[in-house]
Amino acid sequence: MGPIAYVIAILGCADGSAQCTPVATMPTRYESRATCNAATADALAQSTDFDFPTIVAQCRKAAAVPAAQRLERAVPHGVDHANG
């Protein structure tokens, strides 16, 4: 099992923050919960286009990705994956 990575989940909450719904996951992966927590303020600042009274940023463990898939996902968007 590889190292644990964290991502920031953006949650939209109704008044009182009792009921929150995941609305986005930031693309950046963090190597520790501490570095993830440190980035939540910036993530919130970028997440102003959701129609909820309260927006919350929360660090969560990233889904484990096998090494072969991890390399494939590192290819920038817009690159043609067709062979030939």
C-alpha positions in Angstrom: 0.0 0.0 0.0 1.4 3.4 -1.0 1.5 6.6 1.0 -1.8 8.2 2.0 -2.7 11.3 0.0 -5.4 13.9 0.9 -7.7 16.0 -1.2 -9.9 19.0 -0.3 -13.6 18.3 -0.6 -15.8 21.4 -1.0 -19.1 21.0 0.8 -22.2 23.2 0.4 -24.2 23.5 3.6 -27.7 24.7 4.4 -28.2 27.3 7.1 -26.7 26.1 10.3 -24.2 23.8 8.5 -26.2 20.8 9.8 -26.8 19.4 6.3 -23.8 19.5 3.9 -23.5 18.2 0.4 -20.3 17.5 -1.5 -20.2 19.9 -4.4 -16.6 19.6 -5.7 -13.2 18.0 -5.0 -10.1 20.1 -5.6 -7.6 18.4 -8.0 -4.5 18.9 -5.9 -3.3 16.0 -3.8 -1.5 16.6 -0.5 1.0 14.3 1.1 -0.1 15.0 4.6 -3.3 16.1 6.4 -1.3 19.1 7.8 -0.5 20.5 4.3 -4.0 19.8 3.2 -5.5 21.7 6.1 -3.1 24.6 5.4 -4.5 24.8 1.9 -8.2 24.8 2.8 -8.5 28.6 3.1 -7.3 29.1 -0.5 -9.6 26.3 -1.7 -12.5 28.2 -0.1 -11.5 31.4 -1.7 -11.6 29.7 -5.1 -15.0 28.1 -4.4 -17.4 31.1 -4.5 -19.7 30.0 -7.3 -21.9 27.5 -5.4 -25.4 28.4 -4.4 -25.3 27.5 -0.7 -25.4 29.8 2.3 -22.2 28.2 3.7 -19.3 26.6 1.9 -16.9 24.3 3.9 -13.5 22.9 2.8 -12.7 19.5 4.4 -9.6 17.3 3.9 -10.3 13.7 3.0 -8.2 10.8 2.2 -7.8 10.5 -1.5 -8.9 7.3 -3.2 -6.1 4.8 -3.6 -4.9 4.7 -7.2 -2.7 1.9 -8.5 0.7 3.1 -9.8 -0.1 2.2 -13.4 -3.3 4.3 -13.4 -1.5 7.1 -11.5 0.9 7.5 -14.4 -1.9 7.6 -16.9 -3.8 10.3 -15.0 -0.7 12.5 -14.9 -1.1 13.1 -18.7 -2.3 16.7 -19.2 -5.9 17.2 -20.3 -6.3 17.8 -24.1 -3.6 15.2 -25.0 -4.8 12.8 -27.7 -4.6 9.3 -26.3 -5.2 7.5 -29.6 -2.4 5.3 -30.9 -1.4 6.7 -34.2 
